[in-house]
Amino acid sequence: MSSQKFAPLAIRRSILPSLWDLMALLLIVGAIVLVAYGAHVTTAPLSTLDTTPLSLDPVNLPLYAVRTMLRMLLAIVFSLIFTFIYAALAAKSRRAEMVLIPILDILQSVPILGFLTFTVTFFLNLFPGSVLGAEFASVFAIFTSQAWNMTFSMYQSMRNQPKDLEEATRSFHLSGWQRFWRLDVPFAMPGLVWNTMMSMSGGWFFVVASEAITVGDTTMTLPGIGSYVALAIKQQDIWAVLYAVIAMLVVIILYDQLLFRPLVAWADKFRFETTSSGVQPTSWMLDLFRRARITQILAAPFQWLARLIWTIRLPELPKLASEKNDASLSRTIDWIWLAIVAVGAAWAAYVSIDYLRASIGWPDVATAVIDGFITLLRVIVLMAIATLIWVPIGVWIGLRPALAEKIQPLAQFLAAFPANIAFPVFVVLIVHFSLNADIWLSPLMILGTQWYILFNVIAGASAFPGDLKEAARSFHITGWRWWLKVILPGIFPYYVTGAITASGGSWNASIVAEVASWGSTQLTTPGLGSYIANATTAGDFPRVVLGIVVMCAFVTLFNRLFWRQLYAFGERRLRLG
């Protein structure tokens, strides 16, 4: 009788929305409102940028922060799509890899100003008279600061998959499309999530440049935290800089709590190990959506569509039957492919030389190359110092999931803190204490990029299989033997991925690090970065192109002769499984 009496109450409780449902509904409605606001302001006429100029009044910062947050979120979505496509092609096709990976090396070494020079006009013409064109130009600039790191992470994971997992996909007769969604993406997910956080944080360095767009004599300033910081530095308003840093901290905390911490907790299930990993990362946001019925109802159609997509058995790409068994035919096709690539590279070199030789002589080339070696020396020294500092710290954090969960927002803030805000401090200290600018301006190059090493090492240590840690404890492997025989081989591919990106980012940052100023005080140190910066200030476009070409050549050669050799060593000798 009592069970019948309380049955209607139980039914009503199951029907009525719970507190979890109400909280989830508020978050969903808030997200919809933000998207609607973004759609409204980006479709406004271009003239609104002039009628509503940027203001340093802190009352405007919340709206500026929302617009910057939406730009970075859209850029990270485009970066993720690019990562899946580009990394899969590079990892799965040996011939495509020969072209795509060097191109990726070059892309990450091209300064953001180089991308803006060629893309701003395109996007403005694509959406004439609309703010949308300027917004897409800004999003693309932020995209160029995020995509390369994520792509390298995905590529590294796909090239270092355990062989037993590859055998399992073959035994289940999975197609290439099914293997991508059931093995490649899940295995890469832990490292990709950490590198996505790093890319989002690293994008803050370029927000200042991407929100103040110059086309000829016209400058368009998009409302945002980056443009707010640029205006504050220009007007030497310390309080405005402080307000911007506080707003940035709030945005980073929101991203951490609402997006990245749920992703880290969700991606933990994809870790490759055969024993329990101990403490698992948690997220109140992920728990909320798992408990709320409304999110389960809303997500059901998307889950059904996702299962439909990744279970489709697409036909395999056709291959020549004789090529499968004929090594000589495969080598012939390789030579033909290399010839095509060489012809394309020679044509690009001819076009570049033909453009530059009208106003550039061999002495200019020699100057740019010498400056390149100076910057190369700085990059090598700074990378060695950053490695000695951040690899042990990253391992210590990554092996402690509870600590990594607490450190995550702090690390994101330090990585996201725009290094150019610290430039005036360095200038004032160097002038005040009469320090050598050639030495003390150098750390500015790696101030914003050293975090790629830390984040990748944390990702590698977090993804380190628990069964291998248990085996090391069982065999009493400790001290230096543990570092050399256990953990360093385990995180090595992750470190190389972070080091490649940090190295390329340091070259890119040299353009602003080798020429730093505050008010009327300007310090310049010899190097390829200052060569490009001075040529840009003088409006000498041919020398800007020469500097970018030389920088791309240095970065590509350094990556191929050093980092790629370490990469290949990790694949041969340090692969799990």
C-alpha positions in Angstrom: 0.0 0.0 0.0 2.8 2.4 0.9 4.6 1.6 -2.3 1.5 2.5 -4.3 1.1 5.7 -2.3 4.6 6.9 -3.1 4.7 5.7 -6.7 3.0 8.9 -8.1 5.5 11.0 -6.2 8.4 9.1 -7.8 6.8 9.4 -11.2 6.5 13.2 -10.7 10.1 13.5 -9.6 11.2 11.6 -12.8 9.2 13.9 -15.0 9.8 17.3 -13.4 13.1 18.9 -14.3 15.9 18.6 -11.7 18.4 21.2 -10.5 20.9 19.7 -12.9 18.4 20.3 -15.8 17.9 23.9 -14.8 21.6 24.6 -14.6 22.3 22.9 -17.9 19.4 24.9 -19.5 20.8 28.2 -18.3 24.2 27.3 -19.7 22.7 26.3 -23.1 20.6 29.4 -23.3 23.7 31.5 -22.4 25.7 29.9 -25.2 22.9 30.5 -27.7 22.7 34.2 -26.6 26.4 34.6 -27.0 26.3 33.1 -30.5 23.4 35.4 -31.4 25.2 38.4 -30.1 28.3 37.4 -32.2 26.2 37.0 -35.3 24.6 40.4 -34.8 27.8 42.4 -34.3 29.7 40.7 -37.1 27.1 41.4 -39.7 27.0 45.1 -38.9 28.3 47.7 -41.5 32.0 48.3 -41.6 31.4 52.0 -40.8 30.3 51.1 -37.3 34.0 50.6 -36.4 34.5 54.3 -37.0 31.3 55.5 -35.4 32.0 53.6 -32.2 35.8 53.9 -31.6 37.6 51.8 -29.0 37.6 53.2 -25.5 39.8 52.4 -22.5 36.8 52.7 -20.1 36.8 49.4 -18.2 33.0 49.3 -18.4 33.4 48.2 -22.0 35.8 45.4 -21.2 33.1 42.7 -20.7 31.7 43.1 -24.2 35.3 43.3 -25.6 36.1 40.1 -23.8 33.1 38.4 -25.3 34.0 39.3 -28.8 37.6 38.2 -28.3 36.4 34.9 -26.8 34.1 34.2 -29.7 36.9 34.9 -32.2 39.3 32.5 -30.5 36.6 29.8 -30.1 35.8 30.0 -33.9 39.5 29.9 -34.7 40.0 26.8 -32.5 37.1 25.1 -34.3 38.7 25.8 -37.7 42.0 24.6 -36.4 40.5 21.3 -35.2 39.0 20.7 -38.7 42.3 21.6 -40.3 44.2 19.3 -37.9 42.1 16.2 -38.6 42.4 16.6 -42.4 46.1 17.7 -42.6 47.5 15.4 -40.0 45.7 12.4 -41.4 47.0 13.0 -44.9 50.6 13.6 -43.6 50.5 10.5 -41.4 48.8 8.1 -43.7 50.5 9.0 -47.0 54.2 8.7 -47.3 54.3 10.8 -50.5 52.0 13.4 -49.1 54.1 13.5 -45.9 57.2 14.5 -47.9 55.4 17.7 -48.9 53.0 18.5 -46.1 55.4 18.3 -43.2 58.0 20.8 -44.7 55.1 23.1 -45.6 53.9 22.9 -42.0 57.4 23.8 -40.9 57.3 26.8 -43.2 53.8 27.9 -42.2 54.7 28.0 -38.5 57.8 30.1 -39.2 55.9 32.7 -41.3 55.3 35.8 -39.1 51.6 36.6 -38.5 52.2 40.0 -40.2 53.0 38.0 -43.4 49.7 36.2 -43.3 47.8 39.4 -42.6 49.5 41.2 -45.5 48.0 38.8 -48.0 44.7 37.8 -46.4 43.2 41.0 -45.1 42.3 42.3 -48.6 40.9 39.0 -49.6 38.5 38.8 -46.7 37.5 42.4 -47.0 36.7 41.9 -50.6 34.9 38.7 -49.8 32.5 40.6 -47.5 32.5 44.2 -48.8 31.2 46.8 -46.5 30.7 44.4 -43.6 32.5 43.9 -40.3 32.4 40.2 -41.2 35.3 40.5 -43.5 37.5 42.1 -40.9 36.3 39.5 -38.3 37.3 36.7 -40.6 40.7 38.2 -41.2 41.2 38.4 -37.4 40.0 34.8 -36.9 42.3 33.6 -39.7 45.3 35.4 -38.0 44.4 33.7 -34.7 44.0 30.4 -36.6 47.6 30.7 -37.8 48.8 30.8 -34.2 46.8 27.7 -33.2 46.6 25.2 -36.0 50.2 24.2 -36.5 50.8 23.1 -32.9 47.6 21.0 -32.9 48.5 19.5 -36.3 51.9 18.4 -35.1 50.4 16.9 -32.0 47.9 14.8 -34.0 50.6 13.8 -36.6 52.9 12.7 -33.8 50.2 10.6 -32.1 49.2 8.9 -35.4 52.8 8.0 -36.2 53.5 6.6 -32.7 50.5 4.3 -32.2 51.2 1.0 -30.6 51.6 -1.8 -33.1 49.1 -4.1 -31.2 46.4 -1.5 -31.7 47.1 -1.3 -35.4 47.0 -5.1 -35.6 43.6 -5.0 -33.8 42.1 -2.7 -36.4 43.3 -4.9 -39.2 41.9 -8.0 -37.5 38.5 -6.3 -37.3 38.8 -5.4 -41.0 38.2 -1.7 -40.3 38.3 0.6 -43.2 40.5 3.7 -43.3 37.6 5.9 -42.3 36.6 3.7 -39.4 40.1 3.3 -38.2 40.5 7.1 -38.1 37.5 7.6 -35.8 38.0 4.4 -33.7 41.8 4.4 -33.3 43.6 7.5 -34.6 41.4 10.2 -33.0 40.9 8.4 -29.6 44.6 7.6 -29.3 45.6 11.2 -30.1 42.9 12.8 -27.9 44.8 13.2 -24.6 47.7 15.0 -26.2 45.5 16.9 -28.6 43.4 18.3 -25.8 46.4 19.6 -24.0 47.8 21.1 -27.2 44.4 22.6 -27.9 44.7 24.4 -24.6 48.2 25.5 -25.4 47.1 26.7 -28.8 44.2 28.7 -27.3 46.6 30.2 -24.8 49.3 30.9 -27.4 46.7 32.7 -29.5 46.5 35.5 -27.0 50.0 36.6 -28.1 48.7 37.3 -31.6 45.3 38.8 -30.5 46.9 42.2 -30.2 48.0 42.1 -33.8 44.9 40.4 -35.2 42.4 42.9 -33.7 44.2 46.0 -35.1 44.2 45.4 -38.9 46.0 47.8 -41.3 45.3 47.9 -45.1 47.4 50.5 -46.8 46.8 53.7 -45.0 43.6 52.5 -43.3 43.6 50.9 -39.9 40.6 49.0 -38.6 40.4 48.3 -34.9 38.1 45.5 -33.9 36.7 45.7 -30.4 38.4 43.2 -28.2 40.9 42.6 -25.4 43.9 42.6 -27.8 43.1 46.0 -29.3 42.3 47.3 -25.8 45.8 46.2 -24.7 47.4 47.8 -27.8 45.7 51.1 -27.1 46.7 51.0 -23.4 50.3 50.4 -24.3 50.3 53.1 -26.9 48.8 55.6 -24.4 51.0 54.2 -21.6 48.0 53.6 -19.4 49.1 51.2 -16.7 45.7 50.9 -15.1 44.1 50.0 -18.4 46.7 47.3 -18.9 45.9 45.9 -15.4 42.2 45.9 -16.3 42.9 44.0 -19.5 45.0 41.4 -17.6 42.1 40.9 -15.1 39.6 40.5 -17.9 41.9 38.0 -19.6 42.2 36.0 -16.4 38.4 35.8 -16.1 38.1 34.6 -19.7 40.8 32.0 -19.2 39.1 30.7 -16.0 35.8 30.5 -18.0 37.4 28.6 -20.8 39.1 26.3 -18.3 35.9 25.5 -16.3 33.4 25.4 -19.1 35.5 23.8 -21.9 38.9 22.5 -21.3 38.6 20.8 -17.9 35.5 18.9 -19.1 37.6 17.9 -22.2 40.5 16.7 -20.1 38.2 14.7 -17.9 36.4 13.2 -20.9 39.6 12.5 -22.8 41.1 10.5 -19.9 39.1 7.5 -20.9 41.2 7.3 -24.1 44.5 6.9 -22.3 46.4 3.8 -23.5 47.1 1.5 -20.5 46.1 -1.8 -19.1 46.0 -0.9 -15.4 44.1 1.6 -13.4 45.6 5.1 -13.6 44.8 6.1 -10.0 43.4 9.5 -9.6 41.3 10.6 -12.6 40.6 14.2 -13.6 37.2 15.5 -12.7 34.9 18.3 -14.0 31.8 19.6 -12.4 30.7 20.8 -15.9 31.0 17.3 -17.3 29.2 15.8 -14.3 26.4 18.4 -14.8 25.8 17.5 -18.4 25.9 13.8 -17.6 23.3 14.1 -14.9 21.0 16.5 -16.7 18.3 14.8 -18.7 17.8 17.7 -21.0 21.3 17.5 -22.3 20.9 13.7 -22.9 17.7 14.5 -24.9 19.3 17.3 -26.9 22.5 15.3 -27.5 20.7 12.1 -28.7 20.3 13.2 -32.3 23.9 14.3 -32.5 25.1 11.1 -31.0 23.1 9.1 -33.5 24.5 11.2 -36.4 28.1 10.8 -35.0 27.7 7.0 -34.8 26.3 7.0 -38.3 29.2 9.0 -39.7 32.1 7.1 -38.0 30.7 3.7 -38.8 30.3 4.3 -42.5 32.5 2.0 -44.5 33.9 4.2 -47.2 35.5 2.5 -50.2 39.3 2.3 -50.0 41.3 4.5 -52.4 42.3 2.6 -55.5 45.8 1.3 -55.8 47.7 -0.1 -58.7 47.6 -3.9 -58.3 51.2 -4.2 -59.6 52.4 -1.5 -57.2 51.4 -3.6 -54.2 53.9 -6.3 -55.2 56.4 -4.5 -57.4 58.9 -2.5 -55.4 60.5 -1.1 -58.5 57.2 0.4 -59.6 56.7 2.0 -56.2 60.2 3.5 -56.4 59.5 4.8 -59.9 56.3 6.5 -58.7 58.3 8.0 -55.8 60.8 9.5 -58.2 58.1 10.9 -60.4 56.4 12.4 -57.3 59.7 13.9 -56.1 60.3 15.3 -59.6 56.9 17.0 -59.5 57.7 18.5 -56.1 61.1 19.6 -57.2 59.7 21.4 -60.3 57.1 23.1 -58.1 59.8 24.2 -55.6 62.0 25.4 -58.4 59.2 27.5 -60.0 58.4 29.1 -56.6 62.1 29.9 -56.1 62.3 31.4 -59.6 59.3 33.6 -59.0 60.7 34.8 -55.6 64.2 35.5 -57.0 62.7 37.3 -60.0 60.7 39.6 -57.7 63.6 40.3 -55.3 66.5 40.8 -57.7 65.1 44.1 -58.9 65.9 45.8 -55.6 67.9 43.2 -53.6 71.6 42.5 -54.1 73.9 39.8 -52.7 75.1 42.0 -49.9 71.5 42.3 -48.7 71.2 38.5 -48.8 74.5 38.1 -46.9 73.2 40.5 -44.2 70.0 38.6 -43.8 71.8 35.3 -43.6 74.2 36.5 -41.0 71.3 38.0 -38.9 69.6 34.6 -39.3 72.6 32.8 -37.7 72.5 35.3 -34.8 68.9 34.6 -34.2 69.5 30.8 -34.6 72.1 31.0 -31.8 69.6 32.7 -29.5 66.9 30.1 -30.3 69.3 27.2 -29.6 70.5 28.7 -26.2 66.9 29.6 -25.1 65.5 26.1 -26.1 68.2 24.4 -24.1 67.5 26.5 -21.0 63.7 26.0 -21.4 64.2 22.2 -21.8 66.3 22.0 -18.6 63.7 23.9 -16.7 60.3 22.7 -17.9 60.8 19.0 -18.7 61.3 18.0 -15.0 58.5 20.3 -13.9 56.2 19.0 -16.6 56.9 15.4 -15.7 56.3 16.1 -12.0 52.9 17.7 -12.8 51.8 15.2 -15.4 52.4 12.2 -13.2 50.0 13.7 -10.6 46.6 14.1 -12.1 45.1 15.9 -9.1 48.0 18.5 -9.2 47.7 18.8 -13.0 44.0 19.6 -12.5 44.9 22.5 -10.2 47.9 23.7 -12.2 45.9 23.7 -15.5 44.3 27.2 -15.2 47.5 28.8 -13.8 49.5 27.3 -16.7 46.9 28.5 -19.2 47.1 32.0 -17.8 50.9 32.1 -17.9 50.8 30.8 -21.5 48.1 33.2 -22.5 49.7 36.3 -20.9 50.7 38.4 -23.9 54.5 38.6 -23.8 54.4 42.0 -25.4 53.0 43.4 -22.2 56.2 42.5 -20.5 58.4 44.2 -23.2 58.1 47.7 -21.7 59.3 46.3 -18.3 62.3 44.8 -19.9 63.1 48.0 -21.7 62.9 50.1 -18.5 65.1 47.6 -16.6 67.7 47.3 -19.3 68.0 51.1 -19.6 67.9 51.7 -15.8 70.6 49.2 -15.0 72.6 49.7 -18.3 72.3 46.0 -19.3 73.4 44.5 -22.5 70.4 44.6 -24.8 71.8 41.8 -27.0 71.6 39.4 -24.1 68.6 40.6 -22.1 66.2 41.1 -25.0 66.7 37.5 -26.0 64.5 35.9 -23.3 61.5 37.8 -24.8 61.7 35.4 -27.8 60.8 32.4 -25.7 58.7 34.1 -23.1 55.5 33.2 -24.8 56.5 29.9 -26.5 58.3 28.0 -23.7 54.9 26.8 -22.6 54.6 24.6 -25.6 57.3 22.4 -24.1 55.6 22.4 -20.6 52.1 21.6 -22.0 53.4 18.8 -24.2 55.5 17.2 -21.5 52.5 17.4 -19.1 50.4 15.7 -21.8 53.0 13.0 -22.3 53.4 12.3 -18.6 49.6 12.3 -18.2 49.2 9.8 -21.0 52.1 7.6 -19.8 50.7 4.0 -19.3 50.1 3.1 -15.7 51.3 -0.5 -16.3 54.7 0.8 -17.3 54.9 2.9 -14.1 53.9 -0.2 -12.1 56.6 -2.3 -13.9 59.2 0.3 -13.1 58.2 0.3 -9.4 58.3 -3.5 -9.4 61.8 -3.6 -10.7 62.9 -0.8 -8.3 64.0 1.5 -11.1 64.6 4.8 -9.5 66.8 7.9 -9.7 68.6 8.7 -13.0 67.9 5.2 -14.3 64.1 5.9 -14.0 64.6 9.2 -15.9 66.7 7.7 -18.7 65.1 4.3 -19.1 61.4 5.0 -18.2 59.9 8.5 -18.3 62.1 10.3 -20.8 61.6 7.7 -23.5 57.9 7.7 -22.8 57.5 11.5 -23.1 60.1 11.9 -25.9 57.7 12.2 -28.8 55.5 14.7 -26.9 58.6 16.8 -26.0 59.8 16.9 -29.7 56.3 18.0 -30.8 56.4 20.8 -28.2 60.0 21.7 -29.0 59.4 22.0 -32.7 56.4 24.4 -32.1 58.3 26.4 -29.4 61.3 26.7 -31.7 59.2 27.9 -34.6 57.3 30.3 -32.3 60.6 31.7 -31.0 61.6 32.6 -34.6 58.3 34.2 -35.1 58.5 36.2 -31.8 62.0 37.5 -32.7 60.3 40.1 -34.9 58.9 41.9 -31.8 61.5 40.6 -29.3 64.6 42.0 -31.0 63.0 45.5 -31.3 61.2 46.5 -28.1 60.0 49.9 -27.1 58.2 51.9 -24.4 57.2 55.4 -25.3 60.1 57.1 -27.0 62.7 54.6 -25.8 63.5 51.8 -28.3 66.0 49.0 -28.0 67.2 47.0 -31.0 69.5 44.0 -31.1 71.0 42.4 -34.3 69.1 39.5 -35.7 66.8 38.4 -38.4 63.7 39.5 -36.4 65.0 43.1 -36.1 65.9 43.0 -39.8 62.3 42.2 -40.7 60.9 44.6 -38.2 63.1 47.5 -39.4 62.3 46.7 -43.0 58.5 46.7 -42.2 58.8 50.1 -40.4 60.6 51.6 -43.4 58.0 50.2 -45.8 60.8 48.2 -47.6 58.6 45.3 -48.8 61.2 43.5 -50.8 63.5 43.2 -47.7 60.5 42.1 -45.7 60.0 39.3 -48.2 63.7 38.5 -48.2 63.7 38.3 -44.4 60.7 36.0 -44.3 62.2 33.7 -47.0 65.5 33.5 -45.0 63.6 32.8 -41.8 61.5 30.1 -43.5 64.7 28.5 -44.8 66.4 28.6 -41.4 63.4 27.1 -39.6 62.9 24.4 -42.2 66.5 23.3 -42.4 66.8 23.3 -38.6 63.7 21.2 -38.3 64.7 18.7 -41.0 68.4 18.4 -39.8 67.8 18.3 -36.1 64.2 18.0 -34.8 63.0 15.6 -37.5 66.0 13.3 -36.8 64.9 13.2 -33.2 61.4 12.6 -34.3 62.5 9.6 -36.4 64.7 8.3 -33.5 61.6 8.4 -31.3 59.6 6.4 -33.8 62.2 3.8 -34.2 63.5 3.3 -30.7 61.0 4.8 -28.2 57.6 3.6 -29.6 55.1 2.0 -27.2 53.9 -1.4 -28.1 
